[in-house]
Amino acid sequence: MQFQLTADFISNIEHLIAHEENDALRELLHEFHFADIAEILEELDSDEATYLIKLLESELTSEALMELDDDIREKILDRLSPKEIAKELEELDTDDAADIIAELDEDIQRKVIGKIKDEEHKADIVELLKYDEDTAGGLMAKELVQVKETWTVAGCVREMRRQAENVTRVHSIYVTDKAGKLKGRLSLKDLLTASEKSKISEIYIPKVDYVSVHTENEDVARIMQKYDLEAIPVVDDEGILVGRITIDDIVDFIKDEAEKDYQLAAGITQDVEADDSVWKLTKARLPWLMIGMLGGLGAASIISGFEAIFLTYPNLLLFVPLIQATAGNVGVQSSAIVVQGLANDTLKGNIVRRLLKEAVLALINGVSIAIVVIFISHFAFGTTITESISICIALIAVIILAALIGTFIPILLDKKGIDPAVATGPFITTSNDVFGILTYFLIAKLILGF
C-alpha cells in the first residue's frame, strides 16, 4: 500500500523527537522507503530533520538526502559535522556522493573527503569532481561490472560476483582489454550458456553504444532515448572505460532541464522555488518584466505616432488588444514547437523551408480568423467595410510575421549557443507586440489613406 503522509503522522513524529523517544522513532520508520523518509523530512523543521538523519541508519538516510529539495538538503548539511556527512556519503554511489560534496563550501569539502574511510570510494569521488557538471563525466557513476576479454567464463563469473557487491543495479556487463579500453558488452544469456573454459573474447558482443566524458548531458539523454538504453558506458579520451550513466540519472537531468525551460518560457531567469525568499524571486522575475515594460512603452510610442488616425477612424483603437494578443499567442505557439524540436533533435531540414511552412500555416490560420473578425467588427462594432478589411488584412500580416519571428528566433539562439527556451516567453510576446502594432497601423494607413 502506498504511503500517505498525514498531519497526524507528522505531529506524532514531532512529538517523538521532542521527547527524544529514539527507540519508538526507529521502530516506526525502519521499514519506510527512503523516498517516504525524504517526504517526512521535508515536513519537519531543519533541526527536527537533522535529528532524524543522525538517528536513523545511513543506508536509509543517505538515499533520503538525495531525494530532498536542494535548499532543504543544504540546511540539513549545515547542521551535520564533516564526519557525519562522510558517513552518509559512504553509503551512496559515487555520482550521488560527488553531487552532494559539490554543494558544500571548499573548506568543508576537504574536511568531508578527509573523513571518508573507503580509500577507493574517496578516490572515485575526487575524480568525478574534476569533470564539468554538464558533461557525461559529471553525471556518471564509477560503480559498474567490468570484465576482461582474456578471462575465461568461470573466472569472469567469480570476478563479477565480487564487483557486483558494490553495484546497486547491474544493467550491463562491459568487456575491456588488458589496458581497460572498452571493447563491447556481455550478454548474460551467452555467459550462462557458454562453456566455463570459453574465453570472454569468444562470446562478447563488440557493438556497444558509449559516450565520452566530455559529451554534454543533453546529447547523452538524446542517445539513451534514441536507443532505449537503461545504462550507457563512459570512456575517456583514450577509450578507457571510466564509468557508466544509468537511466535514473538521465530522468533526473531531463526533469531539471524541463523545469528550467518552463521557468525560462515564463520569463524567470533563475532556478527558483515557491518557498524561496522574496528577494531571490524578485531577481528571477524582474529582468523580463522590465523587458516587457520597455516593449509596452515601445508599443505606446508607436500608437502615439498614429494618433491622428483616431480622430477619423476611432474604431481602429478597439482592435489593438486583438492584434497584440493574437501576435503573442501565434509567436509562442510557433516558438514552442521549434524549441521542442531542438530539444528532441527532431528539427530537420532547411531553415528556409521551415519558415515557408510556418508562413503557409500562419496564412491559413490568419484567413480563418480574419473571416470571423470581419463579420464581428462590422456588425458588432459598426466599423465600415473598408475599416473591417484593413483590420483583417493587418491581422493576417501580423499572424504571418509573428509565426516567422517565433520560428526564426529560437533557431538563431540555438545557433549562438543560447538556450532557445528563452524565446518562448516574454521575449517573443514583447517583440511581437511591438512589431504587431507597427504592422497594424502601417497597413491601416496604406489602405485607409490617412
N, C-alpha and C positions, 0 to 999 in steps of 0.2 A: 504493500500500500504506500502511495506517495506521501511524503512528509508534508504536513500542513502546519505552518507557523502561526500561532495564535498569540493574542495579547496575554492570556492567562499563562501560557507556557513561558513567555519571556519574563513575566512577573515572577514566576517560580524560580527561574534561573537567577534573576537578580536577587531574590530572597536568599537563595543558597549561597551565592557569592558573598553577600553582605554578612552572613553568619559563618562564612568560611567552612561550610559543610562539604569538604572536599570529597569524601567517600561517596556521598549522595550524588554529587556532580559527575564523578567518574562513572558511577553505576547508571546514571540517567543518559549519559552521552556516549558511552564507549562503543556502542554499536551503530552510531549515526554515520552516514556517508559524509565525506569531507565537504561536499557541496552544501549539505544541510548545516554543518558546523559553520561554514562561511556565512550562510544566511542568518544564523543566530548571532554571530559576531557583529554583523552589520546593524543589528537592532540594539546592541549594547553600547554604552559609552566607552571611550577609549581605555579607561582604567579597568573596567569590567572585562572587556575583550582581551586585554593583556593578561589579566588574571587567569582566564581560561586557557590561553596559549601556553602559559607557564605550567598550568596544572595537568593538561592532557598530554598524551603520548605524541612525540614529534612525528611519528608516522602518519598521524591523523591531522595534526595542526599545520604541518608544513604544506600539505596539499590545500588545506583550507585557506592559508595565506595567499596562495596563488589565485584563488577564486575571488578575492576581495577587490573592491574598487581601489585604485592606486592611492587615493587620498587617505582612505581608512587604513590601508596597509602601512602607509608612511607613518601615521600617528602611532600605530602599534609598535613598529620597528624602533621608533624613537624612545620607547619605554623599555626596550629589551637591551641587555648588555651584549657586547660583541660575542661573548661565549654562548649566550642563549640563541643569538641569530645563527651562529655557526652550527649549532646543534640542529636547528631547523633545516639549514641548507644541506646538511649531510644526508638527509632523507629524500632530497629532491633530485630529479635528473639534472644533469649539468646545465642544460639550456635554461631551465627554470631558475636554478640557483644563480646563474650568471645574470639573469634579468633582475632578480631581487638585489644582488650586490650593486648592479649598475645604478640603482635608485638611491644608493647611500652616498654620503659625502666621502671624499677621497681618503681622509684620515680614518674614518670608520671602516671603509673598505679594507684598508691594510690590516686593521686590528681583527676584523672578522675573518679574513683569509688566513691570518696567522693562527687563529683558533681552530681551524678545520683540521681534524686529526688524520683523515684519509689523504695521504700524500698524492695518490693518483687522481682522486676526485678534485683536490685542490689545484693540481696542475692543469687539469682539463678546464676548470672554471676560469683560471687565469688566461688560458689560451683563447677561450671564447670571448673574453672581454676585449681582446685586441681587434676583433672584427667590427665593422660598421653594423649598427643595429638594423639597417635597412637592407642588408645583404644576407645571402644564404648562410654565410659564416656566423653571423649574429643570431640567426634563427635556429641553427642546427643544434642537436644534442650529440654528445660523444658516445653515448651508450648504443651499441649495436652488436650483432653477431657477425663475425668475420672469420672466414676460413681460408687456408692456403690451397692453391691448386695442386700442390705437390703432395698433400696429405692423402692418406687412404680414407675410405668411408668410415672404418672403425675408429681411427684416430680423430677424424672430424667430429663424430658423434660425442666422443669424450670431451673434446675441446668446447663443443657447443654447449654441453651441459654446464661447464664451468663459466662460460661467458654469460649464459642466459640468466644466471643468478643476479646479475646487475642490470638486466634489461627488463623494464616493466612489461612491454609488449614486443614480441618477436614478429615483426611484419615481414621481414625478408632476411635471407641469408646471403651475404655478399662474399664473393670469391676474389682474392687478390694474389699477386705473385709474391715472390720472396721479399721484394722491396716494398710491398704494401700497395702497389698500383692496382686500381680496380680493374678486374678482368671480366666480371659478369656476376650472375646470380645463380643460386642453387635452389632447385625445386625440391620441396620436402618429399614429394612423391618419389622422385628419382632417387633421392638419398635413401629412402626406406626400402626401395625395391632393388637397389644395386647390391652387388656382392661386397662384403666387408673389405675385401682386398683390392677393390677397384680404386683407381685414383680419381680424385675430385676433377682433375683436368679432363677426364673421360666423360663426365656426366653433367658438368655445369653448363648453363646457358650463357653464351657470350654476349647476347644482346641485352643491354640494360640501360635504362634512362638514368641520367645523372645531371647534376648541376655543379658549377664551380662555386668556391667560397665567395667569389665576387659577384655572382648572379644576384640581381635585385629581387627583392621579395615578391614583387608583382609578377615577375617572369616565372619565379618558382611556382606561385599559385596557378598561373596560366598553364604551365606544363603538367602539373599534377591534376588539374581539372581536365585537360585535354585527353590525357592518357589514363584517367580514372585510377590514380595511384594512391595507395594508403601510406606509402613512405617513399622517399627518394634519397639515394646516397649523395654525399657531397665530397668533392675531391679538391685538392689544392692545385697550384699551378703546374706541378709535376705529375698530376694524375694520381696522387696518393690518396687513398680513402681516409678521410678525416672525421666523418660524422654522417648523420642522417637527419632528415626532416620528416616528421610524421604529420598525418592529416589533422590532428588536433591543433598543432601549431599553426597550420595554414588556415584553419577555420577561425582561430583567434585573430590572426592577421587580417583576414577578409572582413571580419566583424569590426575591427578597429578602423580599417580603411573606409568601410561603409558609413560608420558613424562620423568620421572626419569629413567625408564628401557630403554627407547630409547637412552637416553644420556649415560647410562652405557654401552649399547651394542656398542655405537660408541666410547667408550673409554674416556668419560668425567665423572670425579669423583664427580662433584658438580652440583647442580641445577643452571644453568646459562641461561641468555638470550642474544640475539644478541646485545642488546644495553648496556650490562654490560661493565665495564672498561677492558682495555687490561690486566691489572694485574690479575683481577679475572678470566678472560677467560684463561690466561696462567696457573694459578694454577689449573684450572679444567682439562686442556688438557695435560699439560706437563708430569705428572706421567706416564700415559700409553704410551706416546711417548718415554719416557726413557726406559720403559719395552720393547717396540718394537725395540728400538735401541740395547738393550742387546741381544734380540733374533736374530737380524740381525748379530751382532758380533759373536754370538754362531754359526750361520749357516756358516758364513765366516770361522770360525775356523775349523769347520768340513770339509768344502771344501778344505781348505789348507792341511788337513791331508791326503787327497787323490789326491794331485797334480800330483803324478806320473802317474795316470790314463790318464791324459790329453795328455801326450806325445804319448801314444799308441792308446787311444780312445778319440780323441778331440771332437767328435760329442756328447758325453755324456753331456758335459757342456751346449750344446744348449738347453737341456731339463730341466735344473734346474728351470727356471721360470715356466714351465708347472707343475712340481712337487709341487712347493711352492703354486702356485695359486690354483691348484686342492685340495691340502690338506687343505688350508684355507677355501675354499668355502664349501667343504664337512663338515668340522668341524662346521662352522657357521650354516649350514642348520640343522645338527643333534641337535646342542645345542639349536637352536631357537625353534624347535618342543618340546624338553623336557622342556624348560623354560615356553613355553606357556601351556603345560600340567600341570606343577607345579602351575602356576598362577591360572589356572581354576579348579584345583583339579581333573583333568581327567586322570592323570598319575597313572594308576593302575597296579597291577601285580608285579611279582618278578623281581628284577633288573637284574638277570642273563638272564631271558627270554627276557627282554628288550634289553640287549646287544647282545644277539644272533640274535634277529630280525634285529637290526641295522647292524650286521655283514653280514647277508644274503642279505639285501638290498644293502649294500655297495659292496658286491661281484658282484651282478647283474649289478650295475652301473659301477663298475670298469672294468668288462669284456667288457661291451658295449663300454666304452670309449677306452679301450685298442685295440679293433678291429680296430677302426678308426685310432688310433695313429700308430699302427704297419705298416699300409699301407702308411700313410703320412710320417713317419720317414724314411722308406726305399726308397720310390720313390721320395719324395720331397727333403729330406736332404741327401740321399745317404748313410745311415747307412747300415751296414751289417745285415743279418738276425739275427745273434746272438746278435748283439747290440740292434736291434729292440725288440727282445724277452726279453732281460734283462730290457730294458726300460719299457715295458708293464707289465711284472711281478712285477717290482718295483712299478709301478703306481697303480696296483691293491692292492698291500700290503699297500701302503700309504693311499689309499682311505679307506680301512677297518680300519686301525689304526686311521685315522682322525675321522671316524664315531664313533668309540668306545670312543675316548677321548671326542668328542663333546657330547656324551650321558652321560658318567660317571661323568665328572667334574661338570655339573650343579646339578646333584643329590647329589653328595658329598658336594657341597657348601650349598645346601638346608639343608642337614642333620646337618651341622655345624652351621646353623643359619645365613649364609651369603647370601645376595641377589643373586640368581642364574643368574640374568640378566647380571651380570658382566662377566659371562662365554661366552656370545655370541659375544663379541667384540674382541679387540686386544689380550686378554688372550688366547683364543682358536687359533686365527690366528697365533700368535707368537709361541706358543708351537707346533703347527702342522708344522710350517715352519722348526723348528729345528729337530723334530722327522722325518719329511718327508725327509729332505735332508740326515739325517743319514741312514734311511732305504734304500733310493735310492742307495747310494753308497755301502752299505754293500751287497745288493742283486747283484748289478753290479759286485762287487768284487768276490762274490761267483760264479756267472755264467761265467764271463769272465776270472777269474783266474789271475788277475794281483797282 
